[in-house]
Amino acid sequence: MTSRWVALVLSVVAGVALFAPPATAASAAVPVVRCTFTPTPDNPAARPVLRPLPLALTRGTVDVTFHFNYGPVTVRLDRAGAAPCAVANMVSLVLQHFYDRSQCWRLSDSERLGVLQCGDLYEVEKGGPGYQFPDEVSGAETYERGTIAMGNQGPGTNGSEFFIVHSFAHIPAQYSVLGKVVRGMDAIDRMVKDGIIPTDPNGPLDGAPKHPVKIATASFGR
């Protein structure tokens, strides 16, 4: 086992100890589900990262704060929701600093779609982690203001891309929901207020943020 694997495993174990709910006499074991993270050699990692461990916790929550140039935005990831593997993936990427010093390339503000899209390191839908994993949806997902969910390029192509809903996303229930914003929606509102450079064929209210939106770091907690 390489030193990087050792470091990641220790970090994951530490994360389990930190974020898992306390064990009780009636339930000492923490339930897990198996996950499948498949390498994408034709679409290599934009930054060197290890694939997450093939197990995900299904109890508890994890707070992750994205330190944007507009201010901090804290999301609460729900391991007990429909997408525990997606949560484990984001935890792994945050541990490995994948999102640090990155830029959010897409902002939309139409009646159909009001989201900030981040997680692609090169440009919209380009620059992922070098692997993909299946969708985790129940079919009952809705995407209200404050929802954080996985973005993708089609079924089963989840990687590092995610979006945060700043108004509402009238889209099919095909995107794995990670959790909710618990602090910092005002920062995203300011991004929207600063405007959009229309670069998407879907319409003038879909494109790059007029003022670049950047993530300095992503960390655990508030």
C-alpha positions in Angstrom: 0.0 0.0 0.0 1.5 3.4 -1.0 1.9 6.2 1.5 -0.9 8.2 -0.3 -3.3 5.3 0.2 -2.3 5.0 3.8 -2.9 8.8 4.3 -6.3 8.6 2.6 -7.4 5.6 4.5 -6.4 7.2 7.8 -8.2 10.4 6.8 -11.3 8.5 5.9 -11.2 6.6 9.2 -10.7 10.0 11.0 -13.7 11.4 9.1 -15.8 8.4 10.1 -14.9 9.0 13.8 -15.5 12.7 13.5 -18.8 12.7 11.6 -20.5 9.4 12.4 -23.1 9.5 15.1 -22.1 8.0 18.5 -22.5 4.3 18.8 -25.0 2.9 21.3 -25.2 -0.4 23.0 -28.1 -1.4 20.7 -26.3 -0.4 17.6 -22.5 -0.4 17.7 -22.0 -1.0 13.9 -22.4 1.8 11.4 -24.4 0.6 8.3 -22.6 1.0 5.0 -23.4 0.4 1.3 -21.0 -0.7 -1.4 -20.1 1.9 -4.1 -18.6 1.4 -7.6 -16.1 4.0 -8.8 -14.9 3.1 -12.3 -11.8 4.6 -13.9 -12.2 6.7 -17.0 -8.9 6.3 -18.9 -10.2 8.3 -21.8 -11.0 11.2 -19.5 -8.1 11.3 -17.0 -8.0 13.2 -13.7 -7.5 16.9 -13.9 -5.6 16.6 -10.7 -4.0 13.5 -9.2 -6.6 11.9 -6.8 -7.3 8.4 -5.6 -10.7 6.9 -6.1 -12.8 6.8 -2.9 -13.0 3.6 -0.9 -15.8 1.3 -2.3 -17.9 1.8 0.9 -20.1 4.6 2.1 -21.7 5.3 5.5 -25.4 5.7 5.6 -25.8 7.6 8.9 -25.1 11.1 9.9 -24.2 14.3 8.1 -21.1 16.1 7.0 -20.7 19.9 6.8 -18.4 21.1 4.0 -17.6 24.8 3.5 -16.6 26.1 0.1 -14.6 29.3 0.5 -15.7 31.3 -2.5 -14.3 34.7 -3.4 -17.8 35.9 -2.6 -17.7 34.4 0.9 -18.1 31.0 2.6 -21.0 28.7 1.6 -21.6 25.7 3.9 -23.4 22.6 2.7 -24.7 19.8 4.9 -24.2 16.5 3.1 -26.7 13.8 4.2 -25.3 10.3 4.3 -28.7 8.9 5.2 -30.3 10.3 2.0 -30.6 8.6 -1.3 -27.0 9.2 -2.4 -24.5 8.0 0.2 -21.9 7.1 -2.4 -22.1 10.6 -3.8 -21.6 12.0 -0.4 -18.6 9.7 0.2 -17.2 10.9 -3.1 -17.4 14.5 -2.2 -15.9 13.9 1.2 -13.0 12.1 -0.5 -12.4 14.9 -3.0 -12.5 17.5 -0.2 -10.0 15.4 1.8 -7.7 15.4 -1.3 -8.1 19.2 -1.9 -9.5 18.5 -5.4 -11.8 21.6 -5.3 -9.1 24.0 -3.9 -8.1 26.8 -6.3 -10.9 26.0 -8.8 -13.4 28.0 -10.7 -17.2 27.6 -11.3 -17.8 27.9 -15.0 -21.6 28.0 -15.2 -24.4 30.1 -13.8 -28.0 30.0 -14.9 -31.0 32.1 -13.9 -33.9 31.1 -16.1 -37.4 30.0 -15.1 -36.4 26.4 -15.8 -32.9 26.4 -14.2 -31.4 28.6 -11.5 -28.1 27.0 -10.5 -24.4 27.6 -9.9 -22.3 24.7 -11.4 -18.9 23.9 -10.0 -16.4 21.0 -9.8 -15.1 21.0 -13.3 -11.5 22.2 -13.3 -10.9 23.1 -17.0 -14.3 24.4 -18.2 -18.0 23.4 -18.2 -18.1 19.6 -18.0 -14.3 19.2 -18.5 -11.7 18.4 -15.9 -13.0 15.7 -13.6 -11.4 13.2 -11.2 -10.6 10.4 -13.6 -13.4 8.1 -12.6 -17.2 7.9 -12.6 -20.0 6.3 -10.5 -23.7 5.5 -10.9 -26.6 7.8 -10.2 -28.4 7.4 -6.9 -31.9 8.6 -7.3 -35.3 7.5 -6.0 -37.3 9.3 -8.6 -38.8 11.6 -5.9 -36.0 14.2 -6.0 -36.9 17.8 -6.2 -34.4 20.6 -6.5 -35.5 23.6 -4.4 -33.4 26.6 -3.4 -30.4 25.5 -1.5 -30.2 22.0 -2.8 -26.7 20.7 -3.7 -26.7 17.8 -6.2 -24.4 16.0 -8.6 -24.0 17.3 -12.1 -23.1 14.9 -14.9 -22.9 14.4 -18.7 -25.5 11.6 -18.8 -26.6 8.6 -16.8 -23.9 7.1 -14.6 -21.2 9.7 -15.4 -20.9 11.4 -11.9 -17.5 12.5 -10.9 -16.6 15.9 -9.3 -19.2 18.2 -10.9 -22.0 19.5 -8.6 -24.5 22.3 -8.7 -26.2 24.4 -6.0 -29.7 25.7 -6.7 -30.2 29.4 -6.0 -33.9 29.6 -7.1 -35.4 26.3 -8.4 -34.4 23.7 -10.9 -37.3 22.3 -13.0 -35.4 19.3 -14.1 -36.1 15.5 -14.1 -35.3 13.6 -10.9 -32.1 12.2 -12.5 -29.5 14.0 -10.4 -28.2 12.6 -7.1 -29.0 14.9 -4.2 -26.2 15.4 -1.7 -27.8 17.7 0.8 -28.6 21.4 1.5 -26.9 24.7 2.0 -27.0 25.7 5.7 -25.1 28.9 5.5 -24.1 31.4 2.7 -26.9 31.5 0.2 -26.5 35.3 0.3 -23.1 34.8 -1.3 -24.6 32.9 -4.1 -27.3 35.5 -4.5 -24.6 38.1 -5.0 -23.0 36.0 -7.7 -26.4 35.9 -9.5 -26.9 39.6 -9.1 -23.5 40.3 -10.7 -24.9 38.8 -13.9 -24.2 36.2 -16.5 -22.2 36.1 -19.8 -24.4 34.1 -22.1 -22.3 31.2 -23.5 -24.9 28.4 -23.5 -27.2 27.7 -26.5 -30.1 27.2 -24.0 -30.5 31.0 -23.7 -29.2 34.3 -22.5 -29.6 33.5 -18.8 -27.2 30.5 -19.0 -23.5 30.9 -19.2 -20.4 32.0 -17.3 -20.7 34.2 -14.3 -20.0 37.8 -15.3 -17.6 38.1 -12.4 -15.5 35.0 -12.0 -16.6 32.7 -9.2 -13.7 30.9 -7.6 -13.3 28.4 -4.8 -10.1 29.1 -2.8 -10.5 26.0 -0.5 -13.0 23.4 0.5 -12.9 22.2 4.1 -15.0 20.4 6.7 -17.1 22.2 9.3 -18.2 25.8 9.2 
